[in-house]
Amino acid sequence: MKNKAKRLLDEIEYEAKCTATFTGRKTFSQAVMDAIREVAREKFVPVASRLYAYENRPLTIGHGQTISQPYIVALMTDLLDLTSDSIVLEVGTGSGYQAAILSKIARKVYSIETIGPLFESASKRLLKLGYTNIETHQCNGYEGWEEKAPFDAIIVTAAATHIPQALVDQLKPGGRMVIPVGLPYMSQELMLLTKNNEGQTRVKSVLSVAFVPLVDDKEPNKNKDNLEQR
């Protein structure tokens, strides 16, 4: 596993350099890379996929969802500019992998998931693995977690059709939000939203991506089968 993990880190570093023209980041912070190194990805994928846990690609986790490509996890985490005092909201718990990465850097991670079976399994997994600074909740991702707001940073791990105003409202002045925006099977962009101290927001596109759609439980017939890939 150590050799596979080292190779994965090397691949992430190489891809960061290759995409620096778009992202503005030719390297990721040491804190982000240490988190990728420390979190055992094989514990967050189905048993049948563990052979591929340290490949730099997304893997299916059931219910039409995926665990994100490690490079994308690293990039999105790095774009948040977290500190050890940060309070973070993650929208889309999935298997719990991204939340585990965030928990290695931030003081507190609040993670929400719409799909019941994923919420239940991820919550148990994170507790079993000892991630005590992560709190999970089952609710609609488009609505965020108002009771725990405001947040220093928000990360959305599935593609929304638009940037939800509820999430913007729950972001602290000076905060940052990373969110993929677009429709399934169509063009999607990873967006970085920043809010200044006066509450004004600015949005810029970082990179073209392809994510599973952010499930809106008010629209139960929405297609949930698109797999993330980059």
N, C-alpha and C positions, 0 to 999 in steps of 0.2 A: 504493500500500500504506500509506503514512504516514497518509493521510486515513482509510482503513478502520481502521487500528490505533487512531487517536485516537478514532474513533467507538465502537469496542469498549470502550476504557477508560472512556469516558463512560457507556456502558451498564452496565458493571460497577459503577461508582460509584453510579449511579441505583438499580440493583437492590439494592445493599448497604443503601442508605437505606430501601428499601421493605421489606426483610426484617429490619431491625434489631430489631424487636419479638421475633422468634423467635431470632435468632442472637446478640443482644447486641452486635453490631458494626455501627455505622452507616457506618463507613469501614474500609478495610483499610490495613495499614501501607504506608509508602512503599516499603519493601524488596519487598513483594509486588507492588505496582503497577509498580515498576521492572522486576521480573522478567517480568511479563506483557508489558510494553512491549518488552523486549530479546529475548525468545525469539520467533523467526519461526515462527508456527504453521503457515504454509503448507508448511514443510519436514517436517511431521510428519503430513500427511494425504495420501491417494492423489492422484495427478495430477488425476484427474477431479473431485475435490472442492476443488481449490485456489481456485476462484472463490468458495467459501463459507468459506474459512479464517478470515476475520475476522468472521463472523456469530456471535452469542452463542448458539450451540446445539451439541449434540454432532454428530459426523459419524462415519459408519461407516468402519472401517479393515480390514474383512475378518475372517473367522473368527468371525463373530457378535459382534464387539467394537466399541467406539467410542472416539473421543477425546472427553474430557468437555467439557461446556459451559464456556467460559472463566470465567463467574461462579462456577461450582462449584469449578473449579480454584483460583481466587483465594480463595474462602471456606475451603476445606479447608486450603490452605496457611497462611492467616492464623490459623486456629484452632490450629495447631501451635506458634505463638509461637517460631519459630526464631531462632537467633542465628548469627553467623559461626562459632561453634565447634560447632554441632549436628552430630550423627551421626544420619542418618535412614534408616529402612527404608521403601521403597515396595513394597507388595504389588500387583502388576499393572502391569508395565511398559507394556503396550500398544504404542503407537507411540513412546514415549519422551518425550512432551511434558511430562507432569507431572514426570518426573525432571529434565528440563532446567530447569523452573521452580524446583524445589527446589535444584538445584545452584548457582543464582545467589545463594542466600541461605545455605545450609548449608555446612559444611566438607567433608562427605562424604555421598554418597548411595549406598545399596545398594538395588538394585531387582531384584525377582524376578518371573518370568513363567512360567506353566505351559505355554502354547501355544507349541510349538517354532518355527513359522515367524515368529510375532510376536517371540519372544525373539531370533531370529537377525537379523531385519531391524532391530529397534530397537537392538540392540547395535552393529551396523555403522553405523547412522545416527548414533548418539551419538558414536561414535569419529570418524567422518568430520567431524562438525560441531565437534569439538574440546572435548567435555565430558569433561575428564580426571579430574574428581573424582566420576564415576559409575562404579560397578562393578555389572555385571549377572550374574544367575545364573538358570538354569532349574530350578525346583522347585515343589512344591505350596505355594500361597499360605497355606493353612491352617496350615502348619507353620513358616512364617517362615524365617529364616536364622540358625540357632542359633550357627553358627561365628563370625559377625560381631557377635553380641549382646554387651553390651546396647546399646540405642539410646535416644537422647534423645527421639526422636519416631518414630511409625509412622503411615503413611497407607495406607489400603486403598482402591483405586480401582474396586472392584466390590462388589456386595452379597453379604455373607456371611449364611448362615442363622443364625449366632450369632457372638458375639465369641470367637474362638479362644483357648483358654487358653495355647497356645504363644506367641502374640503378646503376651499380657499378661505372661507370664514373661520375655519378651525386652525388655520396656520398663524403662528405668532408673527407680529411685525419683526422683520429681520430673518424670517424663516425661509426654507427652501422646500419645494415639492418636485418630485420626479414622477412622471406619469406618461405611459404610452397612450397615444390618442389615435383613433381610427376605427375603421370597420373591419370585421372578419373577412379574410381573403382579399382585402384591398390594402391600399397604402396606409401605413401607420408610421407615426413619428414619435420618438422618445422626446418628450418636452420637459424643459426645466422652467419651473415657475418660481420667481423670487418675489418676496414682499418686503418693501423697505420699511423704515421705522415709522413712516407716516401712513402705512397701510396700502400704499399703491403697489400694484403688481406689474411684473414684466414677464413675458413668456418668450422662450426661444427654443427652436428645434435643435436637438443634439445629434440625432442619428435616425436613419430609417430602420425600423424593426418589424417583427411579426410576432404578436402575442395572442394567446387565447383571449376571448372577450371577457371583460369584467361582467360577471353575472349580476343582472338586476332582477331580484326576486319578485319585482312587480311586473316583470315581463317573462313569465315562465316558459314561453315557447321560443325564446331566443336561442339561436344556434350556439351550442356549447362545445362543439367538437373540433374547432380549429386548433391545431397544435402550434406552439411557439417554435420558431426557428430563426436562426440568423446566419 
